[in-house]
Amino acid sequence: MSEGENHKGLEHWVALLAHADLPVLKQTSRELALLREDDDNLNAHSVAAVIAHDPLMTVKLLRYLQQHKHKIQTAEVMQVDHALLMLGLGPFFSNVLAEPLVENMLSAHIPALSNVLRVVHRSHRASEYARDWALLLHDLHFEEVRVAALLRDISEILMWCFNPVQMLEIGELKKNDRSLRSYVAEQQVLGFSLRDLQRELATAWDLPKLLLKLMDDASARQERVRNVVLAVNLARHSANGWDDAALPDDYKLIGELLRLPAVDVMAMVAPDSGNVCDLDKPH
C-alpha cells in the first residue's frame, strides 16, 4: 500500500478491496494444507470446520462462489459446507488459495497484526454465540446466522490488513477520548465509517442477499438479525473485560431474545459469572 492511499475515500477502498487478493490467517493455511494431505479426514465437513474460525477465508470462499456461480444456480449459498459441496474440494483448493498470509502482509506493522487477531477472535466468539442462540430458538438454518455474525466486522479486519496506518490513528483517537464513538473517529480519519464500507463491499462482492440482511442493523426487529447484533455486541463488550459497563444491558436484551431472565443469560455466557457484575446495580 502506498502512502497516498492513506488519503483515499470510500469509493477508492471499495474498488480496491472488491478485487483484492484477500489474505488469510497462517493457522488457516497450515490446517488446510495438512487436511489436503490427509485422505482419511479430507471432506467438506472437516474443511468447513477449519474455515469456520477465519472470517477472511470464509468471505474469500463466498466471494469466489458468487463470482463463479452457474446460470442454473437459483438458490443463494451462504453456508460454508454447502459452498464447498457445490464448488468441490478440488476446485476449492485450486482456486480459493489460502494465501497471501495476514502475518506476512503485516510483518512491518505488528500493532496492526495484533488488532487483526483481536478482531478475528472477537468475530469468532460472536459467531459461536449467534449459533448457540439460534439453536435455542430452534432456527433450522443456524449456520446462516453464525456466518453473518462471523462476517459482521469483515471491513474492519480488511482495513487493518490494507490500511494499518490510518486504523492505528483511529485507535489512538479512541484511546485518548473514551467517549468518542467509533464511527465518529472513523469519519474523522477515513472520511467514511467502516459500516458504510461493509455495506458497499458486500454489494460489490455480490454476497447473498440474506447475508446482507442478517448483517443490517436496520432489520434488527427481526429475530435472526437481532441475534446477530446481540452476539456481536456481547463479543465486543466482553472483549473489554467481563466487568464492562455495557454487559448488564446486553444480558437483558439477550434475555428478551431467548425469553430467559438476564441472570440466566449471564450465567450461560460469562465465566465465573458470580463475580463479573451485579445486574441490580445502576449502570
C-alpha positions in Angstrom: 0.0 0.0 0.0 1.4 3.4 -1.0 1.3 6.4 1.4 -1.0 8.1 -1.0 -3.7 5.6 -0.3 -4.0 6.9 3.2 -5.9 9.8 1.8 -8.4 8.0 -0.5 -12.1 7.9 0.2 -14.8 5.2 0.3 -15.0 4.8 -3.5 -11.3 4.0 -3.7 -11.4 1.4 -0.9 -14.4 -0.3 -2.2 -12.8 -0.6 -5.7 -9.5 -1.8 -4.2 -11.0 -4.4 -1.8 -13.6 -5.6 -4.2 -10.9 -7.1 -6.4 -8.1 -7.6 -3.9 -6.4 -10.9 -3.2 -7.7 -11.3 0.3 -5.3 -12.6 2.9 -6.0 -15.5 5.3 -4.6 -16.4 8.7 -1.4 -18.5 8.8 -3.2 -21.1 11.1 -5.9 -21.5 8.5 -3.4 -22.0 5.7 -1.5 -24.5 7.7 -4.5 -26.6 8.8 -5.9 -26.6 5.2 -2.6 -27.8 3.9 -2.5 -30.6 6.4 -6.0 -31.7 5.6 -5.3 -31.7 1.9 -2.7 -34.4 2.5 -5.0 -36.4 4.9 -7.1 -38.7 2.7 -8.8 -40.3 5.7 -10.2 -37.0 7.1 -10.5 -34.8 4.0 -14.1 -33.9 3.3 -16.3 -30.9 3.1 -17.2 -31.0 6.8 -13.6 -31.1 8.0 -12.6 -28.3 5.6 -15.6 -26.2 6.7 -14.6 -26.6 10.3 -11.2 -25.0 9.6 -12.7 -22.2 7.6 -15.3 -21.5 10.3 -12.6 -19.9 12.5 -11.4 -17.5 9.8 -13.7 -14.7 8.6 -11.3 -13.8 5.9 -11.2 -17.3 4.4 -15.0 -17.5 4.8 -15.6 -14.4 2.8 -13.0 -15.3 0.2 -14.8 -18.6 -0.4 -18.3 -17.0 -0.6 -17.0 -14.2 -2.9 -15.4 -16.8 -5.3 -18.6 -18.9 -5.4 -20.8 -15.8 -6.1 -18.5 -14.7 -8.9 -18.4 -18.2 -10.5 -21.9 -19.4 -9.8 -23.6 -21.4 -12.6 -26.5 -19.9 -14.5 -28.7 -22.8 -13.3 -27.9 -21.9 -9.7 -31.1 -20.3 -8.3 -30.6 -20.6 -4.6 -28.1 -18.4 -2.8 -25.4 -20.2 -0.8 -24.0 -18.7 2.4 -23.2 -21.9 4.4 -19.6 -22.9 4.1 -20.1 -26.6 3.9 -22.8 -26.1 1.2 -20.4 -23.8 -0.7 -17.7 -26.5 -0.6 -20.1 -29.2 -1.8 -21.3 -27.0 -4.7 -17.7 -26.0 -5.7 -16.0 -29.3 -5.0 -12.9 -29.7 -2.9 -10.5 -30.0 -5.9 -11.6 -26.7 -7.4 -11.7 -25.1 -3.9 -8.0 -25.9 -3.2 -7.1 -24.9 -6.8 -8.9 -21.6 -7.0 -9.6 -20.3 -3.4 -5.9 -20.2 -2.3 -5.1 -20.0 1.4 -2.7 -17.1 0.7 -1.4 -14.4 1.0 -0.9 -14.6 4.8 -2.1 -11.8 7.1 1.0 -12.4 9.2 3.3 -11.7 6.2 1.3 -8.8 5.0 1.6 -7.1 8.4 5.1 -8.1 9.3 6.2 -4.5 9.4 3.0 -3.5 11.3 3.0 -5.7 14.4 0.5 -3.5 16.4 -1.9 -3.8 13.4 -1.4 -7.5 13.3 -2.3 -7.7 17.0 -5.5 -5.8 16.2 -6.4 -8.1 13.3 -6.0 -11.2 15.5 -8.1 -9.5 18.2 -11.0 -8.7 15.9 -10.8 -12.1 14.3 -11.0 -13.7 17.7 -13.9 -11.4 18.7 -15.7 -12.3 15.4 -15.3 -16.0 16.1 -16.8 -15.6 19.6 -19.7 -13.7 18.2 -20.3 -16.4 15.6 -20.4 -19.0 18.4 -22.9 -17.0 20.5 -25.1 -16.5 17.4 -25.1 -20.2 16.5 -25.8 -21.3 20.1 -28.7 -18.9 20.4 -30.1 -19.8 17.0 -30.2 -23.4 18.2 -32.0 -22.4 21.4 -34.5 -20.6 19.2 -35.0 -23.7 17.0 -33.6 -22.0 13.9 -33.1 -24.8 11.4 -30.7 -22.6 9.4 -28.5 -21.7 12.3 -25.3 -21.8 10.2 -26.6 -18.8 8.2 -26.8 -16.8 11.4 -23.3 -18.0 12.5 -21.8 -16.8 9.2 -23.5 -13.4 9.4 -22.0 -12.9 12.9 -18.6 -14.1 11.8 -18.5 -11.6 8.9 -20.1 -8.7 10.7 -16.8 -6.9 11.1 -15.0 -8.0 8.0 -14.5 -4.4 6.8 -12.6 -3.6 10.0 -10.4 -6.7 9.6 -9.6 -5.8 6.0 -8.8 -2.2 6.7 -6.3 -3.4 9.4 -4.7 -5.5 6.7 -4.7 -3.0 3.9 -4.6 0.4 5.7 -2.9 -0.2 9.1 -1.6 3.4 9.4 -5.0 5.0 9.5 -6.5 2.3 11.5 -3.9 2.8 14.2 -4.7 6.5 14.1 -8.3 5.8 14.7 -7.3 3.6 17.6 -5.3 6.5 19.1 -8.2 8.9 18.8 -10.4 6.4 20.7 -7.8 5.7 23.3 -7.4 9.4 24.0 -11.1 10.0 24.2 -13.0 7.1 25.7 -16.3 8.8 24.9 -15.6 9.1 21.2 -17.8 6.8 19.2 -16.1 4.5 16.7 -18.0 5.8 13.7 -17.1 9.4 14.6 -13.4 8.5 14.8 -13.6 6.6 11.5 -15.2 9.6 9.8 -12.5 11.9 11.1 -9.7 9.8 9.8 -11.1 7.9 6.8 -13.9 10.2 5.7 -16.4 7.3 6.0 -17.4 4.7 8.5 -16.4 1.0 8.4 -20.1 0.2 8.4 -20.5 2.1 5.2 -17.6 0.3 3.7 -19.1 -3.1 4.9 -22.3 -2.4 3.0 -20.6 -1.3 -0.2 -18.2 -4.2 -0.2 -21.0 -6.8 0.4 -22.8 -5.4 -2.6 -19.6 -5.2 -4.8 -18.9 -8.8 -3.9 -22.5 -9.8 -4.8 -22.8 -11.6 -1.5 -26.1 -13.4 -0.8 -28.9 -11.0 -0.1 -29.8 -13.0 3.0 -26.3 -12.4 4.4 -26.6 -8.7 3.7 -29.9 -8.6 5.5 -28.7 -10.5 8.5 -25.8 -8.0 8.9 -28.0 -5.0 8.6 -28.8 -3.2 11.8 -31.9 -1.6 10.1 -33.6 -5.0 10.2 -32.8 -5.6 13.9 -36.5 -6.0 14.7 -36.4 -9.4 13.1 -35.3 -12.2 15.4 -32.4 -13.6 13.4 -30.9 -10.2 12.8 -31.3 -9.3 16.4 -29.5 -12.5 17.3 -26.5 -11.4 15.1 -26.5 -7.8 16.5 -26.6 -9.0 20.2 -24.0 -11.7 19.6 -21.6 -9.1 18.1 -22.3 -6.6 20.9 -21.6 -9.3 23.6 -18.4 -10.3 22.0 -17.3 -6.7 21.6 -18.1 -5.6 25.1 -16.8 -8.7 26.8 -13.5 -8.3 25.0 -13.0 -5.2 27.2 -13.4 -7.5 30.3 -16.4 -9.2 31.9 -16.9 -6.1 34.1 -17.6 -3.9 31.1 -20.4 -1.4 32.0 -22.4 -2.3 28.8 -22.8 -6.0 29.7 -25.8 -5.8 32.0 -27.8 -4.3 29.2 -26.5 -6.9 26.8 -27.7 -9.7 29.2 -31.2 -8.1 29.5 -31.6 -7.8 25.7 -30.3 -11.3 25.1 -32.7 -12.5 27.7 -35.6 -10.9 25.9 -34.4 -12.6 22.7 -34.2 -16.0 24.3 -37.0 -15.5 26.8 -34.7 -16.0 29.7 -34.0 -13.9 32.8 -30.9 -11.7 32.4 -29.2 -13.5 35.3 -29.6 -16.8 33.5 -28.0 -15.3 30.4 -25.1 -14.0 32.5 -24.6 -17.5 34.0 -24.7 -19.0 30.5 -22.2 -16.8 28.8 -19.9 -15.2 31.4 -17.0 -17.1 33.1 -17.2 -17.0 36.9 -20.5 -15.1 36.4 -20.9 -14.7 40.2 -18.1 -12.1 40.3 -18.3 -10.3 37.0 -21.1 -7.8 37.6 -24.2 -7.1 39.6 -27.4 -6.8 37.5 -29.1 -4.8 40.2 -26.5 -2.0 40.3 -27.3 1.1 38.3 -25.2 1.4 35.1 
